[in-house]
Structures are given as C-alpha cells and as structure tokens.
Amino acid sequence: MNKLRLFKRLGIGVVLFLLLGVALLLLSRSRDFQLFGKLVSHIDTAVPVVALTFDDGPSAQYTPDVLATLAHYQVKATFFVTGREASQHSAMTKAIVAAGHQLGNHSWSHPRLVFRSYAVIANEIEQTDAVIREAGYRGPIYFRPPYGKKLLLLPWYLKQHQRVTVTWNVEADSDLGADADTIAQRVISEVKPGSIVLLHVMYASREASRAALPSIIEGLRAKGYRLVTMAELLQDSQP
C-alpha cells in the first residue's frame, strides 16, 4: 500500500513537473506577454499605420540594397541590430542612422537569453547600446529578444532600466523556402492597423525577403497604410 502511494506521488510529481515545463516554454515564447515591464507586439488603433522592422545585421553586402529600396519609396524603418555585427560593420550602422531610420537592440551575439545570468544579459544589452550610440543614434533604443525568447531575468532587467520590449505580430519569412511573392502576400494579408512586421533581410539565405520588400511596401500603401518607425508607432498609441 505504501509503495502504491509512493508511485502515485511520483506520478503526480512528474505530471506537475511536465506541466511547469510546458508553462515556462509557452511563457518564454509568448509574443504578447512577459512577467515584468512593457512589451509591445502591436498597438490597438484604427489608424492605418504599420511598423516595418528588420532583425539582425547590419551587413556590408546586403544593408546598402535594403537602404536603397527604403530610400526609393521614402520609407523609414526600424533595424534591430546585433552589437557584434553593428561593430564589425560600423559604416553600415552609421548609414542606417544617416538615412533617418531607427536602431533597436537585438543583443550583442544573438543568444537565447532565457537561462542566462543577470550579468550576461546586462553585458549583451549594454555593449550593443554603446555601439548604437557610437553610430550617432540618439533616439529611444527598444529591445527585441533573440528568437523572441524571454522568461524571468531578461524582462526584470528591462523593467529595471525602463526599456520597452518589442516583438511582432506579423512574421512572413519564418519559412526559408517561401518565395518573394508568398512573403509579400502574407504580410499584406496579415497586417492590421498597428501591426509590427518582422523581416530578415541581412543574409545570403534571405534573398526572397529582400526581393519581397518592394511588393510589401507597394501593397501596404495600396491598402492605405502609412509605414512608420517603432518610435512613431508607439507615439501614435499615446492618448
């Protein structure tokens, strides 16, 4: 009888452990919630505005093409750069700023900042902040977690430093096999007023995303959307 009770208790313990693990996984992956501080995945508005955001880079090879496309359409966007690449390609980082775009912080080396120490988290963020400021950027620096992952210490650090976490609600290029037309149509069909669009355009494997950019801009404008930076989007959300 005692053995039966022991087995039952062990079974309950295993179930609770698994449920806790699932809960932590879902929390770490949530685009709309974190335990501490302010998180923005979109804004609630009837105004047809959308923020176009790019993750990773900059890249000496691909950033100039992206900037040229944005300049052609007179669009301002937000670039969530990694500190390591922003430092390695400082001329491109400065070019982003000179073109009037917004810089965001995407960590120094793009690790998953879930089970990392407070010191590691602080270093990843603060090193990148320094590079962004060295590039001449003077606006607010929002933070986007690598892979969108956050749990306890990262949100706590951001709250302590009054930083805004920015995720997204439209991601059309997560499938690396998608072609440019598919990516563009996904963005255009999924965007709503106040959306934040995530695109990856900085690497050789992201040719389809770069090729989709003109169609995305044209398609959104045809639907009456105004493309803005994250700072402008958050300003539009203020009462």
C-alpha positions in Angstrom: 0.0 0.0 0.0 2.8 2.4 0.9 4.5 1.6 -2.4 1.3 2.3 -4.3 1.1 5.7 -2.6 4.7 6.4 -3.4 4.1 5.6 -7.1 1.1 7.8 -7.2 3.0 10.7 -5.6 5.9 10.2 -8.0 3.4 10.2 -10.9 1.8 13.4 -9.7 5.2 15.0 -9.3 6.2 14.0 -12.8 2.9 15.4 -14.2 3.4 18.7 -12.3 7.0 19.0 -13.5 5.9 18.5 -17.1 3.1 21.0 -16.8 5.5 23.5 -15.3 7.9 22.9 -18.2 5.2 23.5 -20.7 4.0 26.6 -19.0 7.6 28.0 -18.9 8.0 27.2 -22.6 4.8 28.9 -23.6 5.7 31.9 -21.4 9.2 32.2 -22.9 7.7 32.1 -26.5 4.8 34.5 -25.9 4.8 37.4 -28.3 2.2 39.3 -26.2 3.1 38.8 -22.6 6.1 39.0 -20.2 6.2 38.9 -16.5 7.8 42.3 -16.0 7.9 45.6 -17.8 6.4 46.8 -21.1 6.1 44.5 -24.1 4.7 45.6 -27.4 3.7 43.2 -30.2 1.3 45.7 -31.9 -0.7 48.7 -30.9 -4.5 48.9 -30.8 -5.6 51.6 -33.2 -7.9 52.3 -36.0 -5.3 54.4 -37.8 -3.8 52.6 -40.8 -0.2 52.6 -39.6 2.3 49.7 -39.6 5.9 49.4 -38.4 8.4 47.7 -40.7 11.2 46.1 -38.7 14.3 44.2 -39.6 16.3 41.8 -37.4 20.0 41.1 -37.4 22.9 42.6 -39.2 23.9 45.1 -40.4 25.7 43.5 -43.4 28.2 45.1 -45.6 26.8 43.2 -48.5 23.1 43.5 -48.1 22.3 46.6 -46.0 23.0 49.0 -48.9 20.4 47.3 -51.0 17.8 47.5 -48.2 18.6 51.1 -47.6 18.3 51.9 -51.3 14.9 50.3 -51.5 13.6 52.2 -48.5 15.0 55.4 -49.9 13.3 54.8 -53.2 10.0 54.5 -51.5 10.8 57.2 -48.9 10.0 54.7 -46.0 11.6 54.8 -42.6 12.0 51.5 -40.7 13.4 50.1 -37.5 16.6 48.0 -37.6 17.1 45.7 -34.6 20.8 45.1 -35.0 23.2 42.8 -33.1 26.0 44.6 -31.4 28.7 42.3 -32.8 27.7 42.9 -36.4 27.0 46.6 -35.8 30.5 46.9 -34.5 32.0 44.9 -37.4 30.1 46.9 -40.0 30.1 50.3 -38.3 29.9 52.1 -41.6 26.6 50.4 -42.3 25.3 51.1 -38.8 26.1 54.8 -39.3 24.5 54.7 -42.8 21.2 53.4 -41.2 21.3 56.3 -38.8 22.2 58.9 -41.5 19.3 57.7 -43.6 16.9 58.6 -40.8 16.0 55.1 -39.7 15.6 53.9 -36.1 18.1 51.5 -34.4 16.9 48.8 -32.0 18.9 46.5 -29.8 18.9 42.7 -30.7 21.6 41.7 -28.2 25.4 41.5 -28.8 25.7 37.9 -30.0 22.1 36.7 -30.5 22.0 34.1 -27.8 18.8 32.8 -26.2 18.5 35.0 -23.1 16.3 32.6 -21.1 18.5 30.7 -18.7 21.3 33.3 -18.6 22.7 35.2 -15.6 21.8 38.8 -15.0 25.4 39.8 -15.7 25.3 38.1 -19.1 22.0 39.7 -20.0 23.3 43.2 -19.0 26.5 42.7 -21.0 24.7 41.6 -24.1 22.4 44.6 -24.0 24.8 47.3 -22.8 27.6 46.5 -25.2 25.1 46.8 -28.0 23.7 50.1 -26.7 27.2 51.5 -26.7 27.7 50.6 -30.4 24.3 52.1 -31.3 25.2 55.3 -29.6 28.6 55.4 -31.2 26.9 55.2 -34.6 25.3 58.6 -33.8 21.8 57.3 -33.0 20.1 59.5 -30.3 16.5 58.2 -30.2 15.0 55.6 -27.9 16.6 52.1 -28.1 14.0 49.4 -27.8 15.0 45.8 -27.3 14.0 42.7 -29.2 14.9 39.4 -27.6 16.8 37.0 -29.8 14.4 34.4 -31.2 11.7 36.3 -29.3 12.6 34.3 -26.1 12.4 35.8 -22.6 11.4 34.5 -19.2 12.4 36.0 -15.9 15.7 37.8 -15.6 15.6 39.4 -19.1 12.2 41.1 -18.5 13.3 42.1 -15.0 16.5 43.7 -16.3 14.5 45.6 -18.9 11.9 46.8 -16.4 14.7 48.0 -14.0 16.2 50.0 -16.9 12.8 51.3 -18.2 13.3 49.6 -21.5 10.5 48.6 -23.9 10.5 45.0 -25.3 9.3 44.9 -28.9 8.1 41.7 -30.5 5.9 41.4 -33.6 2.5 40.1 -34.8 3.4 39.6 -38.5 6.2 37.3 -39.5 6.0 36.2 -43.0 9.5 34.9 -43.7 10.0 32.2 -41.0 9.7 29.6 -43.8 13.1 29.8 -45.5 11.5 28.0 -48.5 9.0 30.8 -49.2 9.5 32.8 -52.3 9.2 36.6 -52.6 5.6 36.6 -53.8 4.5 34.4 -50.9 6.3 36.5 -48.3 4.8 39.7 -49.7 1.2 38.3 -49.8 1.5 37.0 -46.3 2.5 40.4 -45.0 -0.2 42.3 -46.9 -2.9 39.9 -45.9 -2.0 39.6 -42.2 -1.3 43.3 -41.4 -3.9 45.2 -39.4 -3.7 48.8 -38.2 -1.0 49.0 -35.6 0.9 45.9 -36.7 4.6 45.3 -36.3 6.1 43.4 -39.2 9.3 41.3 -38.7 11.5 40.6 -41.7 15.0 39.1 -42.0 16.9 40.7 -44.9 20.6 40.7 -43.9 22.0 37.4 -45.0 22.5 35.5 -48.3 19.8 33.0 -47.3 17.3 35.9 -47.2 17.2 36.9 -50.8 13.5 36.2 -51.1 12.8 38.6 -48.2 14.8 41.4 -49.8 13.1 40.7 -53.1 9.7 40.9 -51.4 10.3 44.3 -49.8 9.1 46.5 -52.8 5.9 44.5 -53.2 5.3 44.7 -49.4 5.7 48.5 -49.4 3.6 48.9 -52.6 0.9 46.5 -51.3 0.5 48.1 -47.9 0.4 51.6 -49.4 -2.3 50.4 -51.9 -4.4 49.4 -48.8 -3.9 52.9 -47.3 -1.2 52.1 -44.8 1.5 54.5 -43.6 4.8 52.9 -42.8 6.5 54.3 -39.7 9.3 53.6 -37.2 8.7 51.9 -33.9 9.0 55.3 -32.1 6.4 56.8 -34.4 4.1 53.8 -33.9 4.3 54.0 -30.1 3.8 57.7 -30.3 0.6 57.1 -32.2 -0.6 54.8 -29.4 -0.4 57.6 -26.8 -3.7 59.1 -25.7 
